[in-house]
Amino acid sequence: MADITAPAYRIIPIVPKLKPGAMKGKGPFVASDKINEAIGFPGHLVEDWHDKAIAKMGELLSKYRSLKVYMDACVHCGACSDKCHYFIGTQDPKNMPVARQDLLRSVYRRYFTLPGKFFPKLVGARDLTREVLDEWYNYFNQCSECRRCSVFCPYGIDTAEVTMAAREILDSVGYGQKYSNEIIGKVHRIGNNLGLPAPALIDTLEGLEEDVKDATGIDVRFPIDVKGAEVLLVTPSADFFAEPHIDSLIGYAKVFHATGTSWTLSSMSSEAGNFGMFIGNYEQLRAIAMRIRQAALELGVKRIVIGECGHAWRVAYSFLNTLTGIGDGADANDRFAQMLQKQLDHRYKQPSHICEFTWDMIRDERLSFDKTKNDKHIITFHDSCNVARGSRMGDFVGGQFEIPRNIIKACANNFVEMDPRTTREQTFCCGGGGGLLTDDLLDLRVKGALPRMEVLQQVKDEHGVNFMATICAICKAQFTKVLPIYGFDRKMVGGVHQLVSNAIILGEEK
């Protein structure tokens, strides 16, 4: 990390000066044959990669109508060009959303449009060469799929879907990314992204029970594989052992304890995150999601609650019904989906976010707080991109923005908003999302964090902010890594339920 430095702060907003090729060849490590083959992809770049890549593109264009629309609709207006955190931080023009899309769009024109077949140079079409394939791998793995650019696009083009399509094509020909594919393999083998086996997980939870008892004098349980519990909690595996994530897990447990809610974790489905979405592969996305359904059925729970994880909540909110039948719209011919719908409480057939659960308990006056326990913090809130732009929360429009803030205000006295141009639906990605949370991309991650660091510095200088809350495991992991590079204390970031844990009143505490 010694050779990685943070970019200089700017007066915002500003369009950065272009540095063509600044991030050329700085993509992530390529997955080994062992990693790829373990999840059903070719182990290395196949000999007929060109034909297979074009065939896969054709398959995706016919399968996803939106992708074809995105290929045809762009008019290069430039509305998205300065909206990407990676472009702002790296200054590489190919990290502009429109330019990144065109890496795929130019090949689409060559093989799937009449002008491109007959007059390629006139319409900006190009052949799929090995150089182009390498370019795809490099720059489509410098996109966190955060969708901020789509907020500003007058045609609603979703660069995340374009990125997912490109990554799926790359995987199909044996050119996959090491970090994401290795993690997917761990989930299939063990049940979580970290490869944490059940005995180790159980030991960890028992240790947490002891820690909380020592701190509070109260027996707060962290149950696992308990049949007949009301709630199945599915949370990011980082919550089991890493700081500051674990403090949020303790917060969830205290909320369940204080409200008398029976709950359980599952050793078989101990991961809320779903990296299948990052690589755009439906089969992987569904296989990972099905573990949640299996766990819910086997444990006989009445409700599924998702922990603080942005992309986990996006998958749960947007896709679990069609992927697994968890939620309204379950396939009538899928008897297991129908079984689950009958099993789940009719009030909660859809998964709930832990923030929804906690806020409901607050509104029902089933939780009490000593807000002074958080007085050491002057708090701001970072909207995680997959929550802000890929899902909703609660029963009202904008609930994904208001509910986490309402919880913070319920358990703390000092809250400050960051620049509104960088929050809510316009929030900047942390810089580590979309399967890019790997140290071989640390330079990119640091540069991608620049817009958020600038506004964080602003509220620190103006209001003394010393704590940035968020509800995403990736955001927490990213910020704890990059904050020190920008001169902040790594402990400055934490979860919303970390604040809940600090202030919640459990009863006869020490």
Secondary structure as a PSIPRED ss2 file (coil, helix, strand):
# PSIPRED VFORMAT (PSIPRED V4.0)

   1 M C   1.000  0.000  0.000
   2 A C   1.000  0.000  0.000
   3 D C   1.000  0.000  0.000
   4 I C   1.000  0.000  0.000
   5 T C   1.000  0.000  0.000
   6 A C   1.000  0.000  0.000
   7 P C   1.000  0.000  0.000
   8 A C   1.000  0.000  0.000
   9 Y C   1.000  0.000  0.000
  10 R C   1.000  0.000  0.000
  11 I C   1.000  0.000  0.000
  12 I C   1.000  0.000  0.000
  13 P C   1.000  0.000  0.000
  14 I C   1.000  0.000  0.000
  15 V C   1.000  0.000  0.000
  16 P C   1.000  0.000  0.000
  17 K C   1.000  0.000  0.000
  18 L C   1.000  0.000  0.000
  19 K C   1.000  0.000  0.000
  20 P C   1.000  0.000  0.000
  21 G C   1.000  0.000  0.000
  22 A C   1.000  0.000  0.000
  23 M C   1.000  0.000  0.000
  24 K C   1.000  0.000  0.000
  25 G C   1.000  0.000  0.000
  26 K C   1.000  0.000  0.000
  27 G C   1.000  0.000  0.000
  28 P C   1.000  0.000  0.000
  29 F C   1.000  0.000  0.000
  30 V E   0.000  0.000  1.000
  31 A C   1.000  0.000  0.000
  32 S C   1.000  0.000  0.000
  33 D H   0.000  1.000  0.000
  34 K H   0.000  1.000  0.000
  35 I H   0.000  1.000  0.000
  36 N H   0.000  1.000  0.000
  37 E H   0.000  1.000  0.000
  38 A H   0.000  1.000  0.000
  39 I C   1.000  0.000  0.000
  40 G C   1.000  0.000  0.000
  41 F C   1.000  0.000  0.000
  42 P C   1.000  0.000  0.000
  43 G C   1.000  0.000  0.000
  44 H C   1.000  0.000  0.000
  45 L C   1.000  0.000  0.000
  46 V C   1.000  0.000  0.000
  47 E C   1.000  0.000  0.000
  48 D C   1.000  0.000  0.000
  49 W H   0.000  1.000  0.000
  50 H H   0.000  1.000  0.000
  51 D H   0.000  1.000  0.000
  52 K H   0.000  1.000  0.000
  53 A H   0.000  1.000  0.000
  54 I H   0.000  1.000  0.000
  55 A H   0.000  1.000  0.000
  56 K H   0.000  1.000  0.000
  57 M H   0.000  1.000  0.000
  58 G H   0.000  1.000  0.000
  59 E H   0.000  1.000  0.000
  60 L H   0.000  1.000  0.000
  61 L H   0.000  1.000  0.000
  62 S H   0.000  1.000  0.000
  63 K H   0.000  1.000  0.000
  64 Y C   1.000  0.000  0.000
  65 R H   0.000  1.000  0.000
  66 S H   0.000  1.000  0.000
  67 L H   0.000  1.000  0.000
  68 K H   0.000  1.000  0.000
  69 V H   0.000  1.000  0.000
  70 Y H   0.000  1.000  0.000
  71 M H   0.000  1.000  0.000
  72 D H   0.000  1.000  0.000
  73 A H   0.000  1.000  0.000
  74 C C   1.000  0.000  0.000
  75 V C   1.000  0.000  0.000
  76 H C   1.000  0.000  0.000
  77 C C   1.000  0.000  0.000
  78 G C   1.000  0.000  0.000
  79 A C   1.000  0.000  0.000
  80 C C   1.000  0.000  0.000
  81 S C   1.000  0.000  0.000
  82 D C   1.000  0.000  0.000
  83 K C   1.000  0.000  0.000
  84 C C   1.000  0.000  0.000
  85 H H   0.000  1.000  0.000
  86 Y H   0.000  1.000  0.000
  87 F H   0.000  1.000  0.000
  88 I H   0.000  1.000  0.000
  89 G H   0.000  1.000  0.000
  90 T H   0.000  1.000  0.000
  91 Q C   1.000  0.000  0.000
  92 D C   1.000  0.000  0.000
  93 P H   0.000  1.000  0.000
  94 K H   0.000  1.000  0.000
  95 N H   0.000  1.000  0.000
  96 M C   1.000  0.000  0.000
  97 P H   0.000  1.000  0.000
  98 V H   0.000  1.000  0.000
  99 A H   0.000  1.000  0.000
 100 R H   0.000  1.000  0.000
 101 Q H   0.000  1.000  0.000
 102 D H   0.000  1.000  0.000
 103 L H   0.000  1.000  0.000
 104 L H   0.000  1.000  0.000
 105 R H   0.000  1.000  0.000
 106 S H   0.000  1.000  0.000
 107 V H   0.000  1.000  0.000
 108 Y H   0.000  1.000  0.000
 109 R H   0.000  1.000  0.000
 110 R H   0.000  1.000  0.000
 111 Y H   0.000  1.000  0.000
 112 F H   0.000  1.000  0.000
 113 T C   1.000  0.000  0.000
 114 L H   0.000  1.000  0.000
 115 P H   0.000  1.000  0.000
 116 G H   0.000  1.000  0.000
 117 K H   0.000  1.000  0.000
 118 F H   0.000  1.000  0.000
 119 F C   1.000  0.000  0.000
 120 P H   0.000  1.000  0.000
 121 K H   0.000  1.000  0.000
 122 L H   0.000  1.000  0.000
 123 V H   0.000  1.000  0.000
 124 G C   1.000  0.000  0.000
 125 A C   1.000  0.000  0.000
 126 R C   1.000  0.000  0.000
 127 D C   1.000  0.000  0.000
 128 L C   1.000  0.000  0.000
 129 T C   1.000  0.000  0.000
 130 R H   0.000  1.000  0.000
 131 E H   0.000  1.000  0.000
 132 V H   0.000  1.000  0.000
 133 L H   0.000  1.000  0.000
 134 D H   0.000  1.000  0.000
 135 E H   0.000  1.000  0.000
 136 W H   0.000  1.000  0.000
 137 Y H   0.000  1.000  0.000
 138 N H   0.000  1.000  0.000
 139 Y H   0.000  1.000  0.000
 140 F H   0.000  1.000  0.000
 141 N C   1.000  0.000  0.000
 142 Q C   1.000  0.000  0.000
 143 C C   1.000  0.000  0.000
 144 S C   1.000  0.000  0.000
 145 E C   1.000  0.000  0.000
 146 C C   1.000  0.000  0.000
 147 R C   1.000  0.000  0.000
 148 R H   0.000  1.000  0.000
 149 C H   0.000  1.000  0.000
 150 S H   0.000  1.000  0.000
 151 V H   0.000  1.000  0.000
 152 F H   0.000  1.000  0.000
 153 C C   1.000  0.000  0.000
 154 P C   1.000  0.000  0.000
 155 Y C   1.000  0.000  0.000
 156 G C   1.000  0.000  0.000
 157 I C   1.000  0.000  0.000
 158 D C   1.000  0.000  0.000
 159 T H   0.000  1.000  0.000
 160 A H   0.000  1.000  0.000
 161 E H   0.000  1.000  0.000
 162 V H   0.000  1.000  0.000
 163 T H   0.000  1.000  0.000
 164 M H   0.000  1.000  0.000
 165 A H   0.000  1.000  0.000
 166 A H   0.000  1.000  0.000
 167 R H   0.000  1.000  0.000
 168 E H   0.000  1.000  0.000
 169 I H   0.000  1.000  0.000
 170 L H   0.000  1.000  0.000
 171 D H   0.000  1.000  0.000
 172 S H   0.000  1.000  0.000
 173 V C   1.000  0.000  0.000
 174 G C   1.000  0.000  0.000
 175 Y C   1.000  0.000  0.000
 176 G C   1.000  0.000  0.000
 177 Q E   0.000  0.000  1.000
 178 K H   0.000  1.000  0.000
 179 Y H   0.000  1.000  0.000
 180 S H   0.000  1.000  0.000
 181 N H   0.000  1.000  0.000
 182 E H   0.000  1.000  0.000
 183 I H   0.000  1.000  0.000
 184 I H   0.000  1.000  0.000
 185 G H   0.000  1.000  0.000
 186 K H   0.000  1.000  0.000
 187 V H   0.000  1.000  0.000
 188 H H   0.000  1.000  0.000
 189 R H   0.000  1.000  0.000
 190 I C   1.000  0.000  0.000
 191 G C   1.000  0.000  0.000
 192 N C   1.000  0.000  0.000
 193 N C   1.000  0.000  0.000
 194 L C   1.000  0.000  0.000
 195 G C   1.000  0.000  0.000
 196 L C   1.000  0.000  0.000
 197 P C   1.000  0.000  0.000
 198 A H   0.000  1.000  0.000
 199 P H   0.000  1.000  0.000
 200 A H   0.000  1.000  0.000
 201 L H   0.000  1.000  0.000
 202 I H   0.000  1.000  0.000
 203 D H   0.000  1.000  0.000
 204 T H   0.000  1.000  0.000
 205 L H   0.000  1.000  0.000
 206 E H   0.000  1.000  0.000
 207 G H   0.000  1.000  0.000
 208 L H   0.000  1.000  0.000
 209 E H   0.000  1.000  0.000
 210 E H   0.000  1.000  0.000
 211 D H   0.000  1.000  0.000
 212 V H   0.000  1.000  0.000
 213 K H   0.000  1.000  0.000
 214 D H   0.000  1.000  0.000
 215 A H   0.000  1.000  0.000
 216 T H   0.000  1.000  0.000
 217 G C   1.000  0.000  0.000
 218 I C   1.000  0.000  0.000
 219 D C   1.000  0.000  0.000
 220 V C   1.000  0.000  0.000
 221 R C   1.000  0.000  0.000
 222 F C   1.000  0.000  0.000
 223 P C   1.000  0.000  0.000
 224 I E   0.000  0.000  1.000
 225 D C   1.000  0.000  0.000
 226 V C   1.000  0.000  0.000
 227 K C   1.000  0.000  0.000
 228 G C   1.000  0.000  0.000
 229 A C   1.000  0.000  0.000
 230 E C   1.000  0.000  0.000
 231 V E   0.000  0.000  1.000
 232 L E   0.000  0.000  1.000
 233 L E   0.000  0.000  1.000
 234 V E   0.000  0.000  1.000
 235 T C   1.000  0.000  0.000
 236 P C   1.000  0.000  0.000
 237 S H   0.000  1.000  0.000
 238 A H   0.000  1.000  0.000
 239 D H   0.000  1.000  0.000
 240 F H   0.000  1.000  0.000
 241 F C   1.000  0.000  0.000
 242 A C   1.000  0.000  0.000
 243 E C   1.000  0.000  0.000
 244 P C   1.000  0.000  0.000
 245 H H   0.000  1.000  0.000
 246 I H   0.000  1.000  0.000
 247 D H   0.000  1.000  0.000
 248 S H   0.000  1.000  0.000
 249 L H   0.000  1.000  0.000
 250 I H   0.000  1.000  0.000
 251 G H   0.000  1.000  0.000
 252 Y H   0.000  1.000  0.000
 253 A H   0.000  1.000  0.000
 254 K H   0.000  1.000  0.000
 255 V H   0.000  1.000  0.000
 256 F H   0.000  1.000  0.000
 257 H H   0.000  1.000  0.000
 258 A H   0.000  1.000  0.000
 259 T H   0.000  1.000  0.000
 260 G C   1.000  0.000  0.000
 261 T C   1.000  0.000  0.000
 262 S C   1.000  0.000  0.000
 263 W E   0.000  0.000  1.000
 264 T E   0.000  0.000  1.000
 265 L E   0.000  0.000  1.000
 266 S C   1.000  0.000  0.000
 267 S C   1.000  0.000  0.000
 268 M C   1.000  0.000  0.000
 269 S C   1.000  0.000  0.000
 270 S C   1.000  0.000  0.000
 271 E C   1.000  0.000  0.000
 272 A C   1.000  0.000  0.000
 273 G C   1.000  0.000  0.000
 274 N C   1.000  0.000  0.000
 275 F C   1.000  0.000  0.000
 276 G C   1.000  0.000  0.000
 277 M C   1.000  0.000  0.000
 278 F C   1.000  0.000  0.000
 279 I C   1.000  0.000  0.000
 280 G C   1.000  0.000  0.000
 281 N C   1.000  0.000  0.000
 282 Y H   0.000  1.000  0.000
 283 E H   0.000  1.000  0.000
 284 Q H   0.000  1.000  0.000
 285 L H   0.000  1.000  0.000
 286 R H   0.000  1.000  0.000
 287 A H   0.000  1.000  0.000
 288 I H   0.000  1.000  0.000
 289 A H   0.000  1.000  0.000
 290 M H   0.000  1.000  0.000
 291 R H   0.000  1.000  0.000
 292 I H   0.000  1.000  0.000
 293 R H   0.000  1.000  0.000
 294 Q H   0.000  1.000  0.000
 295 A H   0.000  1.000  0.000
 296 A H   0.000  1.000  0.000
 297 L H   0.000  1.000  0.000
 298 E H   0.000  1.000  0.000
 299 L H   0.000  1.000  0.000
 300 G C   1.000  0.000  0.000
 301 V C   1.000  0.000  0.000
 302 K C   1.000  0.000  0.000
 303 R E   0.000  0.000  1.000
 304 I E   0.000  0.000  1.000
 305 V E   0.000  0.000  1.000
 306 I E   0.000  0.000  1.000
 307 G C   1.000  0.000  0.000
 308 E C   1.000  0.000  0.000
 309 C C   1.000  0.000  0.000
 310 G H   0.000  1.000  0.000
 311 H H   0.000  1.000  0.000
 312 A H   0.000  1.000  0.000
 313 W H   0.000  1.000  0.000
 314 R H   0.000  1.000  0.000
 315 V H   0.000  1.000  0.000
 316 A H   0.000  1.000  0.000
 317 Y H   0.000  1.000  0.000
 318 S H   0.000  1.000  0.000
 319 F C   1.000  0.000  0.000
 320 L H   0.000  1.000  0.000
 321 N H   0.000  1.000  0.000
 322 T H   0.000  1.000  0.000
 323 L H   0.000  1.000  0.000
 324 T H   0.000  1.000  0.000
 325 G C   1.000  0.000  0.000
 326 I C   1.000  0.000  0.000
 327 G C   1.000  0.000  0.000
 328 D C   1.000  0.000  0.000
 329 G C   1.000  0.000  0.000
 330 A C   1.000  0.000  0.000
 331 D C   1.000  0.000  0.000
 332 A C   1.000  0.000  0.000
 333 N C   1.000  0.000  0.000
 334 D C   1.000  0.000  0.000
 335 R H   0.000  1.000  0.000
 336 F H   0.000  1.000  0.000
 337 A H   0.000  1.000  0.000
 338 Q H   0.000  1.000  0.000
 339 M H   0.000  1.000  0.000
 340 L H   0.000  1.000  0.000
 341 Q H   0.000  1.000  0.000
 342 K H   0.000  1.000  0.000
 343 Q H   0.000  1.000  0.000
 344 L C   1.000  0.000  0.000
 345 D C   1.000  0.000  0.000
 346 H H   0.000  1.000  0.000
 347 R H   0.000  1.000  0.000
 348 Y H   0.000  1.000  0.000
 349 K C   1.000  0.000  0.000
 350 Q C   1.000  0.000  0.000
 351 P C   1.000  0.000  0.000
 352 S E   0.000  0.000  1.000
 353 H E   0.000  0.000  1.000
 354 I H   0.000  1.000  0.000
 355 C H   0.000  1.000  0.000
 356 E H   0.000  1.000  0.000
 357 F H   0.000  1.000  0.000
 358 T H   0.000  1.000  0.000
 359 W H   0.000  1.000  0.000
 360 D H   0.000  1.000  0.000
 361 M H   0.000  1.000  0.000
 362 I H   0.000  1.000  0.000
 363 R H   0.000  1.000  0.000
 364 D C   1.000  0.000  0.000
 365 E C   1.000  0.000  0.000
 366 R C   1.000  0.000  0.000
 367 L C   1.000  0.000  0.000
 368 S C   1.000  0.000  0.000
 369 F E   0.000  0.000  1.000
 370 D C   1.000  0.000  0.000
 371 K H   0.000  1.000  0.000
 372 T H   0.000  1.000  0.000
 373 K H   0.000  1.000  0.000
 374 N H   0.000  1.000  0.000
 375 D C   1.000  0.000  0.000
 376 K C   1.000  0.000  0.000
 377 H C   1.000  0.000  0.000
 378 I C   1.000  0.000  0.000
 379 I E   0.000  0.000  1.000
 380 T E   0.000  0.000  1.000
 381 F E   0.000  0.000  1.000
 382 H C   1.000  0.000  0.000
 383 D C   1.000  0.000  0.000
 384 S C   1.000  0.000  0.000
 385 C H   0.000  1.000  0.000
 386 N H   0.000  1.000  0.000
 387 V H   0.000  1.000  0.000
 388 A H   0.000  1.000  0.000
 389 R H   0.000  1.000  0.000
 390 G H   0.000  1.000  0.000
 391 S C   1.000  0.000  0.000
 392 R C   1.000  0.000  0.000
 393 M C   1.000  0.000  0.000
 394 G C   1.000  0.000  0.000
 395 D C   1.000  0.000  0.000
 396 F C   1.000  0.000  0.000
 397 V C   1.000  0.000  0.000
 398 G C   1.000  0.000  0.000
 399 G H   0.000  1.000  0.000
 400 Q H   0.000  1.000  0.000
 401 F H   0.000  1.000  0.000
 402 E H   0.000  1.000  0.000
 403 I H   0.000  1.000  0.000
 404 P H   0.000  1.000  0.000
 405 R H   0.000  1.000  0.000
 406 N H   0.000  1.000  0.000
 407 I H   0.000  1.000  0.000
 408 I H   0.000  1.000  0.000
 409 K H   0.000  1.000  0.000
 410 A H   0.000  1.000  0.000
 411 C H   0.000  1.000  0.000
 412 A C   1.000  0.000  0.000
 413 N C   1.000  0.000  0.000
 414 N C   1.000  0.000  0.000
 415 F E   0.000  0.000  1.000
 416 V C   1.000  0.000  0.000
 417 E C   1.000  0.000  0.000
 418 M C   1.000  0.000  0.000
 419 D C   1.000  0.000  0.000
 420 P H   0.000  1.000  0.000
 421 R H   0.000  1.000  0.000
 422 T H   0.000  1.000  0.000
 423 T C   1.000  0.000  0.000
 424 R H   0.000  1.000  0.000
 425 E H   0.000  1.000  0.000
 426 Q H   0.000  1.000  0.000
 427 T C   1.000  0.000  0.000
 428 F C   1.000  0.000  0.000
 429 C C   1.000  0.000  0.000
 430 C C   1.000  0.000  0.000
 431 G C   1.000  0.000  0.000
 432 G C   1.000  0.000  0.000
 433 G C   1.000  0.000  0.000
 434 G C   1.000  0.000  0.000
 435 G C   1.000  0.000  0.000
 436 L C   1.000  0.000  0.000
 437 L C   1.000  0.000  0.000
 438 T C   1.000  0.000  0.000
 439 D H   0.000  1.000  0.000
 440 D H   0.000  1.000  0.000
 441 L H   0.000  1.000  0.000
 442 L H   0.000  1.000  0.000
 443 D H   0.000  1.000  0.000
 444 L H   0.000  1.000  0.000
 445 R H   0.000  1.000  0.000
 446 V H   0.000  1.000  0.000
 447 K H   0.000  1.000  0.000
 448 G H   0.000  1.000  0.000
 449 A C   1.000  0.000  0.000
 450 L H   0.000  1.000  0.000
 451 P H   0.000  1.000  0.000
 452 R H   0.000  1.000  0.000
 453 M H   0.000  1.000  0.000
 454 E H   0.000  1.000  0.000
 455 V H   0.000  1.000  0.000
 456 L H   0.000  1.000  0.000
 457 Q H   0.000  1.000  0.000
 458 Q H   0.000  1.000  0.000
 459 V H   0.000  1.000  0.000
 460 K H   0.000  1.000  0.000
 461 D H   0.000  1.000  0.000
 462 E H   0.000  1.000  0.000
 463 H H   0.000  1.000  0.000
 464 G C   1.000  0.000  0.000
 465 V C   1.000  0.000  0.000
 466 N C   1.000  0.000  0.000
 467 F E   0.000  0.000  1.000
 468 M E   0.000  0.000  1.000
 469 A E   0.000  0.000  1.000
 470 T E   0.000  0.000  1.000
 471 I C   1.000  0.000  0.000
 472 C C   1.000  0.000  0.000
 473 A H   0.000  1.000  0.000
 474 I H   0.000  1.000  0.000
 475 C H   0.000  1.000  0.000
 476 K H   0.000  1.000  0.000
 477 A H   0.000  1.000  0.000
 478 Q H   0.000  1.000  0.000
 479 F H   0.000  1.000  0.000
 480 T H   0.000  1.000  0.000
 481 K H   0.000  1.000  0.000
 482 V H   0.000  1.000  0.000
 483 L H   0.000  1.000  0.000
 484 P H   0.000  1.000  0.000
 485 I H   0.000  1.000  0.000
 486 Y H   0.000  1.000  0.000
 487 G C   1.000  0.000  0.000
 488 F C   1.000  0.000  0.000
 489 D C   1.000  0.000  0.000
 490 R H   0.000  1.000  0.000
 491 K H   0.000  1.000  0.000
 492 M H   0.000  1.000  0.000
 493 V E   0.000  0.000  1.000
 494 G E   0.000  0.000  1.000
 495 G E   0.000  0.000  1.000
 496 V H   0.000  1.000  0.000
 497 H H   0.000  1.000  0.000
 498 Q H   0.000  1.000  0.000
 499 L H   0.000  1.000  0.000
 500 V H   0.000  1.000  0.000
 501 S H   0.000  1.000  0.000
 502 N H   0.000  1.000  0.000
 503 A H   0.000  1.000  0.000
 504 I E   0.000  0.000  1.000
 505 I C   1.000  0.000  0.000
 506 L C   1.000  0.000  0.000
 507 G C   1.000  0.000  0.000
 508 E C   1.000  0.000  0.000
 509 E C   1.000  0.000  0.000
 510 K C   1.000  0.000  0.000
